Amino acid sequence: MNMPDPQMMTKEWMAQISNPEQWKTWYNMVPQPQGNPIAGILQDAGASIKPDVIEHLKNAYVAKLTGLWTDFMAGKTPELKDRRFAAPAWHASPLSAFNAAAYLLNAEFLSAMADAVEATPHQKQKIAFAVQQIVDAMSPANFLATNPDAQQTLIETKGESLAKGLSNMLADMQKGRISQSDESAFEVGRNVATTPGTVVFENELFQLIQYTPTTATVHQRPLLMVPPCINKFYILDLQPENSLVRYAVEQGNTVFLISWRNPDMSMQHLTWDDYVEQGVIAAIRVTQDISGQDQLNMFGFCVGGTIVSTALAVLKARGENPAASLTLLTTFLDFCDAGALDVFIDEPQVALREQSLAKGGLMSGRDLGSTFSSLRPNDLVWNYVQSNYLKGKEPPAFDMLYWNGDGTGLPGPMFCWYLRNTYLENSLKVPDKLTVAGEQVNLGSIDAPAFIYGSREDHIVPWGAAYASTALLNPKKPKANRFILGASGHIAGVINPASKNKRSYWSNDRPRTAKAKPWTAEQWMEGATEYVGSWWPEWAAFLAEHGGADVKAPGKPGNKRHAAIEPAPGRYVKVRVD
């Protein structure tokens, strides 16, 4: 799509302040630079807006613009409710306040136009996304020439903030990404990913960590955790006070965890089948061998849950049932609603990725990180541009954001299979439609009680899509599925330590008959009860219920066939590939 230059547009806005008649060009459907920036996007998409709708939007826009201009000429400072303009400097200068108010008015107008576009739902979503990217980028808060707060800082520091901001920007250009956290404050293995354990197995795809027990007895069946292969496992093992891994160990579980390797070009040929067979299934075999247990409590987070579920369906097709239970956190099995990511998923975009990556190559962690940041640009991009570059501040130390910047890539063939067969065609949910590792995949064949978690404000895996897994798993035994809804988003909702008693979660324990129709997500929510605090204890109880008898904790990691290789967190997680 045609994406105008936000900085050029901002300069034009500044020039228009002295001539209010020029603001009217914003409702002319002429591509930039002569007129409205949405016009070029509509041209690219072959979409349009009805003339009478444009006329209505134009009249509303002109009325508000006239009022704004009249107030400005009368010396009245406009009210600014947007948090980007909360600093006193925006209100102290009538010109800056007017500029911010004019931006908000134009943003409102452009968003209304995007909403009025006549196009297919998916095309309309793409147009709205492109317009929102422009709107967010054009904020006068993003440029030193139009940000009075940054200008005030420049004066107060006698230019030091500008010098430091330029230094920060040059350093980030070298890294190829915006720094969101003080990265010098953290080191993997020193103050994040510190739960004691041992690497007991490795192949080209992953290392398997066995964590050291902290209780005299443990549940007989171990817990095998599969984190997402996008980013690194230590989101589950940040600092001791917010580590889900440490919590699981403290609850009397023998915990094994996959640490995916950050792929280099030697792994460019690997496929989804490899992540299932050489990844999860290999980890299951090793965990069974070390623990002496045929059945395990299985766990998957995000795409890790999708891979785990695929692996269990493959093993079921082979006559095996290694899962005593299955935990899925913010996981897609039914890609009915891909959330904010849906804007990147259509036949042309997937085909373009396949053309470049399906036969080999890597989807870089930098590109994946940029994609996710674009979903929330004000929080994950422009906030740091303003703070780090315009004001010369150092980002604070924040473990989650440090992890967020420690990205991983994906092998091209694996990534392309994932895009087409799940996001684009939603084939994984259809019994026997896909063949993986030589077996037809039927998620409904997985015979294990399921604990399914969604986050209420998740923009990556909308909670309704996470809930949709309840219709795919245990179709003949709906009581075997337990759904929990947590507050907050994709990451913060999951990493909600029980010790802090923060946020809340929802559960629905209403009795149901076996023949009753499955609830929709909305029906589930209507009967749900909200509880204050973390959902982690609910999960711990679920694991205990399916963990078997309590037995003496293992005295040392591994066994004769799988000896200790190195201490946790291992080598693989420390590899950074930009």
C-alpha positions as CSV (number, residue, x, y, z in Angstrom):
1,M,0.0,0.0,0.0
2,N,1.0,3.6,-0.6
3,M,2.4,4.8,2.8
4,P,3.0,8.6,2.9
5,D,6.0,10.0,4.7
6,P,4.8,11.0,8.3
7,Q,7.5,13.6,8.8
8,M,6.7,15.4,5.5
9,M,3.0,15.3,6.5
10,T,3.7,16.8,9.9
11,K,5.7,19.6,8.3
12,E,2.7,20.3,6.0
13,W,0.4,20.5,9.0
14,M,2.7,23.0,10.7
15,A,2.7,25.2,7.5
16,Q,-1.1,25.0,7.4
17,I,-1.5,26.5,10.9
18,S,-1.0,30.0,9.5
19,N,-3.7,29.4,6.8
20,P,-6.8,27.5,8.0
21,E,-8.2,27.3,4.4
22,Q,-5.4,24.8,3.6
23,W,-6.8,22.4,6.2
24,K,-9.8,21.8,3.9
25,T,-7.5,19.9,1.5
26,W,-7.6,17.1,4.0
27,Y,-11.1,16.2,2.9
28,N,-10.2,16.2,-0.8
29,M,-9.8,12.7,-2.2
30,V,-6.5,13.6,-3.9
31,P,-3.4,11.5,-3.1
32,Q,-0.5,13.0,-1.1
33,P,1.2,15.5,-1.2
34,Q,-1.7,17.5,-2.7
35,G,-4.4,16.3,-0.4
36,N,-5.6,13.4,1.8
37,P,-3.1,10.6,2.6
38,I,-5.8,8.0,2.6
39,A,-6.5,8.6,-1.1
40,G,-3.3,6.8,-2.1
41,I,-4.2,3.8,0.1
42,L,-7.6,3.6,-1.5
43,Q,-6.1,3.7,-5.0
44,D,-3.8,0.8,-4.2
45,A,-6.6,-1.2,-2.7
46,G,-9.1,-0.4,-5.4
47,A,-11.6,0.7,-2.7
48,S,-13.8,3.7,-2.5
49,I,-16.1,5.8,-0.2
50,K,-19.6,6.9,-1.2
51,P,-19.7,10.6,-2.1
52,D,-22.5,11.3,0.3
53,V,-20.5,9.8,3.1
54,I,-17.5,11.9,2.2
55,E,-19.7,15.0,2.2
56,H,-21.0,14.1,5.7
57,L,-17.5,13.6,7.0
58,K,-16.3,16.7,5.4
59,N,-19.1,18.9,6.9
60,A,-18.4,17.5,10.4
61,Y,-14.7,18.0,9.9
62,V,-15.0,21.6,8.7
63,A,-17.3,22.4,11.6
64,K,-14.9,21.1,14.2
65,L,-11.9,22.7,12.4
66,T,-13.7,26.1,12.3
67,G,-14.4,25.9,16.0
68,L,-10.8,24.9,16.7
69,W,-9.4,27.8,14.7
70,T,-11.8,30.3,16.2
71,D,-10.8,29.2,19.7
72,F,-7.1,29.5,18.8
73,M,-7.5,33.0,17.4
74,A,-9.4,33.9,20.6
75,G,-6.5,32.7,22.7
76,K,-8.4,29.7,24.1
77,T,-6.3,26.6,24.8
78,P,-8.0,23.4,23.5
79,E,-8.5,20.5,25.9
80,L,-6.1,17.6,25.2
81,K,-7.3,14.3,26.7
82,D,-4.8,12.1,24.8
83,R,-2.0,10.8,27.1
84,R,0.7,11.6,24.5
85,F,0.0,15.3,25.2
86,A,-0.3,15.1,29.0
87,A,2.9,16.9,29.8
88,P,2.4,20.5,31.0
89,A,4.5,21.9,28.1
90,W,1.8,21.0,25.6
91,H,-0.7,23.1,27.5
92,A,1.6,26.0,28.3
93,S,2.0,27.0,24.7
94,P,-1.3,27.8,22.7
95,L,0.5,27.0,19.5
96,S,1.6,23.6,20.7
97,A,-1.8,22.8,22.1
98,F,-3.5,23.9,18.8
99,N,-1.0,21.7,16.9
100,A,-1.8,18.7,19.0
101,A,-5.6,19.4,18.8
102,A,-5.4,19.8,15.0
103,Y,-3.5,16.5,14.8
104,L,-6.2,14.7,16.9
105,L,-8.9,16.2,14.7
106,N,-7.2,15.1,11.5
107,A,-6.6,11.7,13.0
108,E,-10.3,11.4,13.9
109,F,-11.2,12.4,10.3
110,L,-8.8,9.9,8.7
111,S,-10.0,7.1,11.0
112,A,-13.6,7.9,10.1
113,M,-12.8,7.7,6.4
114,A,-11.1,4.4,6.8
115,D,-14.1,3.1,8.7
116,A,-16.4,4.3,5.8
117,V,-14.5,2.5,3.1
118,E,-16.4,0.1,0.9
119,A,-14.4,-3.0,0.6
120,T,-14.2,-6.7,1.7
121,P,-13.9,-7.1,5.5
122,H,-10.2,-8.2,5.2
123,Q,-9.4,-5.4,2.8
124,K,-11.1,-2.9,5.0
125,Q,-9.1,-4.2,8.0
126,K,-5.8,-3.7,6.0
127,I,-6.8,-0.2,5.1
128,A,-7.7,0.7,8.6
129,F,-4.4,-0.8,9.8
130,A,-2.4,1.2,7.3
131,V,-4.2,4.4,8.1
132,Q,-3.7,3.8,11.8
133,Q,0.1,3.3,11.2
134,I,0.1,6.7,9.5
135,V,-2.0,8.4,12.1
136,D,0.3,7.2,14.9
137,A,3.5,8.1,13.1
138,M,2.3,11.6,12.3
139,S,1.8,12.6,15.9
140,P,3.6,15.9,16.6
141,A,4.9,14.2,19.8
142,N,7.2,12.2,17.5
143,F,9.3,15.1,16.2
144,L,11.5,17.5,18.0
145,A,10.3,20.5,16.0
146,T,6.7,19.9,17.2
147,N,7.2,18.5,20.7
148,P,7.4,21.3,23.3
149,D,8.1,18.8,26.1
150,A,11.3,17.6,24.3
151,Q,12.2,21.2,23.5
152,Q,11.9,22.1,27.1
153,T,14.1,19.2,28.1
154,L,16.7,20.4,25.5
155,I,16.8,23.8,27.0
156,E,16.9,22.6,30.6
157,T,19.8,20.2,29.9
158,K,21.7,22.8,27.7
159,G,21.7,20.5,24.7
160,E,22.7,17.3,26.6
161,S,19.4,15.6,25.9
162,L,19.9,16.1,22.2
163,A,23.4,14.7,22.2
164,K,22.3,11.7,24.3
165,G,19.3,11.1,22.1
166,L,21.4,11.0,19.0
167,S,23.8,8.6,20.7
168,N,20.8,6.4,21.7
169,M,19.5,6.5,18.2
170,L,22.9,5.6,16.6
171,A,23.3,2.7,19.0
172,D,19.8,1.4,18.1
173,M,20.6,1.7,14.4
174,Q,23.6,-0.5,15.0
175,K,21.3,-3.1,16.7
176,G,18.6,-2.7,14.1
177,R,15.8,-2.2,16.7
178,I,14.6,0.2,19.3
179,S,15.8,-0.3,22.9
180,Q,12.8,-0.8,25.1
181,S,14.7,-1.7,28.3
182,D,18.1,-1.1,29.9
183,E,19.7,-4.2,28.4
184,S,22.8,-3.8,30.6
185,A,20.7,-4.5,33.6
186,F,20.0,-8.1,32.6
187,E,22.0,-11.2,31.7
188,V,20.5,-14.6,30.8
189,G,21.6,-17.0,33.5
190,R,22.7,-14.2,36.0
191,N,19.4,-12.5,36.9
192,V,16.9,-13.9,34.4
193,A,16.5,-17.6,33.6
194,T,18.0,-18.5,37.0
195,T,15.9,-21.4,38.2
196,P,18.5,-24.1,39.0
197,G,18.5,-27.0,36.6
198,T,20.5,-29.1,34.1
199,V,20.5,-29.6,30.4
200,V,20.1,-33.4,30.0
201,F,19.6,-33.6,26.2
202,E,20.3,-31.6,23.1
203,N,20.0,-32.0,19.3
204,E,20.2,-29.4,16.5
205,L,16.7,-28.0,17.4
206,F,16.5,-27.8,21.1
207,Q,18.1,-28.4,24.5
208,L,16.0,-30.1,27.2
209,I,16.3,-28.7,30.7
210,Q,15.5,-30.7,33.9
211,Y,15.0,-28.4,36.8
212,T,16.2,-29.2,40.3
213,P,13.4,-30.1,42.7
214,T,12.8,-27.9,45.8
215,T,10.4,-30.2,47.6
216,A,11.2,-33.6,49.3
217,T,8.4,-35.3,47.3
218,V,7.1,-34.6,43.8
219,H,4.2,-35.7,41.7
220,Q,4.9,-38.9,40.0
221,R,4.2,-37.6,36.5
222,P,6.6,-34.9,35.4
223,L,5.6,-31.6,33.7
224,L,7.0,-31.0,30.2
225,M,6.9,-27.4,29.2
226,V,7.0,-26.2,25.5
227,P,7.5,-22.5,25.2
228,P,7.0,-20.6,21.9
229,C,9.8,-20.9,19.4
230,I,9.3,-17.2,18.6
231,N,11.4,-15.4,21.3
232,K,13.1,-17.4,24.0
233,F,11.9,-19.7,26.8
234,Y,12.8,-17.5,29.7
235,I,9.6,-15.5,29.5
236,L,8.5,-18.5,31.7
237,D,11.6,-18.0,33.9
238,L,12.3,-14.4,34.4
239,Q,13.3,-13.4,37.9
240,P,12.6,-15.6,40.9
241,E,9.5,-13.6,41.9
242,N,7.7,-13.9,38.5
243,S,9.0,-17.2,37.2
244,L,6.3,-19.6,36.2
245,V,8.9,-22.4,36.0
246,R,10.1,-21.8,39.6
247,Y,6.5,-21.7,40.7
248,A,5.8,-25.1,39.1
249,V,8.9,-26.6,40.7
250,E,7.8,-25.2,44.1
251,Q,4.4,-26.9,43.7
252,G,6.1,-30.3,43.7
253,N,6.5,-30.9,39.9
254,T,9.5,-32.4,38.2
255,V,9.8,-29.9,35.4
256,F,11.4,-30.4,32.0
257,L,11.5,-27.6,29.5
258,I,12.4,-27.2,25.9
259,S,14.9,-24.4,25.1
260,W,14.6,-23.9,21.3
261,R,17.7,-23.1,19.4
262,N,17.9,-19.8,17.7
263,P,18.2,-21.0,14.1
264,D,21.1,-20.1,11.9
265,M,21.5,-20.9,8.2
266,S,22.4,-24.6,9.0
267,M,18.8,-24.9,10.1
268,Q,17.2,-23.1,7.1
269,H,15.7,-26.4,5.8
270,L,13.8,-27.4,8.9
271,T,10.0,-27.8,8.6
272,W,6.9,-27.9,10.9
273,D,7.3,-31.7,10.8
274,D,10.8,-31.3,12.3
275,Y,9.6,-29.1,15.1
276,V,7.0,-31.8,15.9
277,E,9.1,-34.9,15.4
278,Q,12.7,-33.8,16.3
279,G,11.3,-31.2,18.8
280,V,8.3,-32.1,21.0
281,I,8.2,-35.9,20.3
282,A,11.9,-36.2,20.9
283,A,11.5,-34.3,24.2
284,I,8.6,-36.5,25.2
285,R,10.8,-39.6,24.6
286,V,13.6,-38.3,26.7
287,T,11.3,-37.1,29.5
288,Q,9.6,-40.5,29.6
289,D,13.0,-42.3,29.7
290,I,14.4,-40.2,32.5
291,S,11.3,-40.1,34.7
292,G,10.2,-43.7,34.0
293,Q,6.7,-42.5,33.4
294,D,4.7,-43.3,30.2
295,Q,2.4,-40.3,30.8
296,L,3.4,-36.7,31.3
297,N,1.6,-33.4,32.1
298,M,2.1,-31.5,28.8
299,F,2.3,-27.7,28.6
300,G,2.3,-25.4,25.6
301,F,2.4,-21.6,25.4
302,C,1.4,-19.7,22.3
303,V,2.8,-21.4,19.2
304,G,4.4,-23.9,21.6
305,G,0.9,-25.1,22.4
306,T,0.0,-25.4,18.7
307,I,3.1,-27.6,18.2
308,V,2.4,-29.7,21.3
309,S,-1.1,-30.3,20.3
310,T,0.0,-31.3,16.8
311,A,2.6,-33.7,18.3
312,L,0.0,-35.4,20.6
313,A,-2.3,-35.9,17.7
314,V,0.5,-37.5,15.7
315,L,1.4,-39.8,18.5
316,K,-2.3,-40.7,19.0
317,A,-2.4,-41.7,15.3
318,R,0.5,-44.0,16.1
319,G,-1.4,-45.6,19.0
320,E,0.4,-43.7,21.8
321,N,-1.2,-41.5,24.5
322,P,1.7,-39.8,26.4
323,A,-0.4,-36.9,27.9
324,A,-1.9,-37.3,31.4
325,S,-3.1,-33.7,30.9
326,L,-2.6,-30.8,28.5
327,T,-2.2,-27.2,29.4
328,L,-2.5,-24.6,26.7
329,L,-1.8,-20.9,27.4
330,T,-2.9,-18.2,24.9
331,T,-2.8,-20.9,22.1
332,F,-4.4,-21.1,18.7
333,L,-5.8,-24.4,17.6
334,D,-8.7,-22.8,15.7
335,F,-7.5,-19.8,13.9
336,C,-11.0,-18.4,13.4
337,D,-10.0,-15.0,14.7
338,A,-6.3,-14.2,14.2
339,G,-6.7,-10.9,15.9
340,A,-4.5,-8.0,15.0
341,L,-2.2,-10.3,13.0
342,D,-4.9,-11.0,10.5
343,V,-3.9,-7.9,8.6
344,F,-0.8,-9.7,7.5
345,I,-2.5,-12.8,6.4
346,D,-4.0,-13.2,2.9
347,E,-3.1,-15.2,-0.2
348,P,-0.8,-12.6,-1.8
349,Q,1.2,-12.0,1.4
350,V,1.6,-15.7,2.2
351,A,2.5,-16.5,-1.4
352,L,5.2,-13.8,-1.2
353,R,6.7,-15.3,1.9
354,E,6.6,-18.8,0.3
355,Q,8.3,-17.5,-2.8
356,S,11.3,-16.3,-0.7
357,L,11.4,-18.8,2.1
358,A,9.5,-22.0,1.5
359,K,12.5,-23.8,0.1
360,G,15.0,-22.5,2.6
361,G,16.2,-19.4,4.4
362,L,15.3,-17.8,7.7
363,M,12.5,-15.5,8.8
364,S,14.6,-13.1,10.9
365,G,13.8,-12.3,14.5
366,R,14.1,-8.6,13.6
367,D,11.3,-8.9,11.1
368,L,9.1,-10.8,13.5
369,G,9.8,-8.3,16.2
370,S,8.9,-5.4,13.9
371,T,5.7,-7.1,13.0
372,F,4.6,-7.5,16.6
373,S,5.7,-3.9,17.4
374,S,3.6,-2.6,14.6
375,L,0.5,-4.0,16.3
376,R,0.9,-1.5,19.1
377,P,3.1,1.3,17.7
378,N,2.4,4.0,20.3
379,D,3.4,1.7,23.1
380,L,6.2,-0.3,21.5
381,V,7.7,2.2,19.0
382,W,6.8,5.9,19.3
383,N,6.9,6.0,23.1
384,Y,10.6,5.0,22.9
385,V,11.3,7.4,20.1
386,Q,10.0,10.3,22.2
387,S,11.8,9.2,25.4
388,N,15.1,7.7,24.1
389,Y,15.8,9.9,21.1
390,L,13.9,13.3,21.6
391,K,14.6,13.5,25.4
392,G,17.8,11.5,25.6
393,K,16.5,9.3,28.4
394,E,17.7,5.7,29.1
395,P,14.9,3.1,29.0
396,P,14.2,1.6,32.5
397,A,15.2,-1.9,33.4
398,F,12.2,-4.1,32.7
399,D,12.6,-7.9,32.5
400,M,9.7,-8.5,30.1
401,L,10.8,-5.9,27.7
402,Y,14.4,-7.1,27.9
403,W,13.0,-10.6,26.8
404,N,10.9,-8.9,24.1
405,G,14.1,-7.5,22.5
406,D,15.9,-10.9,22.6
407,G,14.2,-12.3,19.5
408,T,14.6,-15.4,17.5
409,G,14.2,-16.3,13.9
410,L,12.4,-19.2,12.3
411,P,13.4,-21.6,9.5
412,G,11.7,-20.5,6.3
413,P,9.9,-23.8,5.4
414,M,8.5,-24.1,9.0
415,F,7.3,-20.5,9.0
416,C,5.6,-20.8,5.6
417,W,3.8,-24.1,6.5
418,Y,2.6,-22.4,9.7
419,L,1.3,-19.3,7.9
420,R,-0.6,-21.2,5.2
421,N,-2.0,-24.2,7.0
422,T,-3.0,-22.4,10.2
423,Y,-3.5,-18.7,9.8
424,L,-4.5,-18.6,6.2
425,E,-6.5,-21.8,5.6
426,N,-7.3,-22.8,9.3
427,S,-6.8,-26.4,8.4
428,L,-5.4,-27.7,11.7
429,K,-8.8,-27.8,13.3
430,V,-10.2,-30.0,10.5
431,P,-9.9,-33.7,11.4
432,D,-7.5,-35.6,9.1
433,K,-7.0,-32.7,6.7
434,L,-3.3,-32.2,7.4
435,T,-0.5,-34.8,7.4
436,V,2.3,-34.1,9.8
437,A,5.3,-36.4,10.4
438,G,3.6,-39.0,8.2
439,E,0.3,-39.1,10.2
440,Q,-3.1,-37.5,9.7
441,V,-3.8,-34.9,12.4
442,N,-7.0,-35.1,14.4
443,L,-6.9,-32.8,17.5
444,G,-10.1,-34.4,18.7
445,S,-8.3,-37.7,19.2
446,I,-6.1,-36.4,22.0
447,D,-7.2,-38.2,25.1
448,A,-6.2,-35.9,28.0
449,P,-7.9,-33.5,30.3
450,A,-7.2,-29.9,29.2
451,F,-6.5,-26.7,31.1
452,I,-7.0,-23.9,28.5
453,Y,-6.1,-20.3,29.4
454,G,-6.8,-17.1,27.5
455,S,-6.0,-13.4,28.3
456,R,-8.9,-11.0,28.1
457,E,-7.0,-8.2,26.4
458,D,-4.8,-10.4,24.2
459,H,-4.4,-8.8,20.7
460,I,-2.3,-11.7,19.4
461,V,-4.5,-14.6,20.4
462,P,-7.9,-13.1,21.2
463,W,-9.5,-14.9,24.1
464,G,-12.4,-16.1,22.1
465,A,-10.0,-17.9,19.8
466,A,-8.3,-19.5,22.8
467,Y,-11.7,-20.6,24.1
468,A,-12.4,-22.2,20.7
469,S,-10.0,-25.0,21.6
470,T,-12.6,-26.3,24.0
471,A,-14.7,-27.3,21.0
472,L,-11.8,-29.2,19.4
473,L,-10.3,-31.1,22.4
474,N,-12.3,-33.9,24.1
475,P,-15.3,-33.4,21.8
476,K,-17.1,-36.3,23.5
477,K,-16.0,-35.4,27.0
478,P,-16.6,-31.6,27.4
479,K,-16.2,-31.8,31.2
480,A,-12.6,-32.8,30.6
481,N,-11.9,-29.2,29.5
482,R,-11.3,-26.4,31.9
483,F,-11.1,-22.8,30.6
484,I,-9.7,-19.9,32.6
485,L,-9.7,-16.3,31.5
486,G,-7.1,-14.0,32.9
487,A,-6.9,-10.2,32.9
488,S,-4.4,-8.2,30.8
489,G,-2.7,-9.2,27.6
490,H,-0.8,-11.9,25.8
491,I,2.3,-11.8,28.1
492,A,1.3,-9.9,31.2
493,G,-1.8,-12.0,31.7
494,V,0.3,-15.2,31.7
495,I,3.1,-13.9,33.9
496,N,0.9,-13.0,36.9
497,P,2.7,-14.4,39.9
498,A,0.5,-15.8,42.7
499,S,2.7,-14.2,45.3
500,K,1.8,-10.7,44.2
501,N,-2.0,-11.3,44.2
502,K,-2.5,-8.8,41.3
503,R,-5.1,-8.6,38.6
504,S,-7.9,-11.1,38.4
505,Y,-9.3,-14.1,36.5
506,W,-12.6,-15.6,35.5
507,S,-13.8,-19.2,35.9
508,N,-17.1,-20.9,35.0
509,D,-17.9,-24.0,37.0
510,R,-21.6,-24.2,36.2
511,P,-22.6,-27.8,35.9
512,R,-23.4,-29.1,32.4
513,T,-24.9,-32.2,31.0
514,A,-22.9,-34.3,28.6
515,K,-25.4,-33.7,25.8
516,A,-25.7,-30.0,26.2
517,K,-24.5,-27.9,23.3
518,P,-21.1,-26.3,23.8
519,W,-21.2,-22.8,25.1
520,T,-20.0,-19.9,22.9
521,A,-17.3,-17.7,24.4
522,E,-20.0,-15.1,25.1
523,Q,-22.2,-17.7,26.9
524,W,-19.2,-18.9,28.9
525,M,-18.5,-15.3,30.0
526,E,-22.1,-14.6,31.0
527,G,-21.9,-17.3,33.7
528,A,-18.3,-16.8,34.7
529,T,-17.2,-15.6,38.2
530,E,-14.4,-13.1,38.6
531,Y,-11.8,-13.9,41.3
532,V,-9.1,-11.4,42.5
533,G,-5.5,-12.5,42.1
534,S,-3.5,-14.9,40.0
535,W,-4.8,-17.9,38.1
536,W,-1.6,-19.9,38.9
537,P,-3.0,-21.7,41.9
538,E,-5.9,-23.0,39.8
539,W,-3.3,-24.4,37.4
540,A,-1.2,-25.9,40.2
541,A,-4.3,-27.7,41.5
542,F,-5.0,-29.1,38.0
543,L,-1.4,-30.4,37.7
544,A,-1.6,-32.0,41.1
545,E,-4.9,-33.7,40.2
546,H,-3.3,-35.3,37.1
547,G,0.2,-35.8,38.5
548,G,-0.3,-39.2,40.1
549,A,1.0,-40.2,43.5
550,D,3.7,-38.2,45.4
551,V,7.1,-39.9,45.3
552,K,10.6,-39.0,46.5
553,A,12.1,-36.2,44.5
554,P,14.9,-37.4,42.1
555,G,18.3,-37.0,43.6
556,K,20.1,-36.0,40.4
557,P,19.2,-35.0,36.9
558,G,19.1,-37.3,33.9
559,N,20.0,-41.0,33.8
560,K,22.7,-43.2,32.3
561,R,21.4,-42.6,28.8
562,H,20.9,-38.9,29.3
563,A,23.7,-37.5,31.4
564,A,24.1,-33.9,32.5
565,I,25.5,-31.7,29.7
566,E,25.7,-28.3,31.3
567,P,23.9,-26.2,33.9
568,A,20.6,-24.4,33.0
569,P,19.8,-22.2,31.2
570,G,22.2,-23.8,28.7
571,R,24.0,-22.4,25.6
572,Y,21.1,-22.3,23.2
573,V,19.2,-19.6,24.9
574,K,22.2,-17.3,25.1
575,V,22.7,-17.1,21.3
576,R,21.6,-13.8,19.8
577,V,21.0,-13.6,16.1
578,D,19.9,-10.2,14.7
